[in-house]
Amino acid sequence: MHSAVDWLAFAVWKDGRLVRSLSLSPDSGITENIGEPLPFELPYWAGDRPADIVPWPGEEEEPYALPFHPLELGEDALRALCGFVQEGRPEPDDVNADAIRLHGFHVREPNGPDSAGQEAELRTAAAAMDPPRFYTLGPDGALIERPGP
């Protein structure tokens, strides 16, 4: 989901085969709709979950470009597919995503230098660089070098 543009996309594979993929936003419309809708989608496609959009003060109310709000469907997709919601009201059976501990990994070249050696290489490379240069756009759109901050 991308809330700034009301975009939603998700996909489901089963045994290595794509069975459902949906991508939509009010600006682009439905850009991908592969496979049969999943059970949690059905109320949206049936018109039972219409978008409830409140216009900004002073703006004319135009109908929303989609029959439902993508982010609401996205929250239901998260719950149905992953067991939790991001912004919606959690239900008793939802997974507490904040309680799940994730592990991070540092990937490095197996035969490369150790971290101290990498730091030394980085310092050497940075010392060999010219100082940064700063530019601004001129009236004709050309780049003009300017003094640094």
Sequence and secondary structure as in RCSB ss.txt:
>XXXX:A:sequence
MHSAVDWLAFAVWKDGRLVRSLSLSPDSGITENIGEPLPFELPYWAGDRPADIVPWPGEEEEPYALPFHPLELGE
DALRALCGFVQEGRPEPDDVNADAIRLHGFHVREPNGPDSAGQEAELRTAAAAMDPPRFYTLGPDGALIERPGP
>XXXX:A:secstr
 BTTTTBEEEEEEETTEEEEEEEEETTTEEEEEES   GGGHHHHTTSS       TTS     SSSS HHHHHH
HHHHHHHS  SSS   TTS  GGG          TTS  HHHHHHHHHHHHHHS    EEEE TTS EEEE   
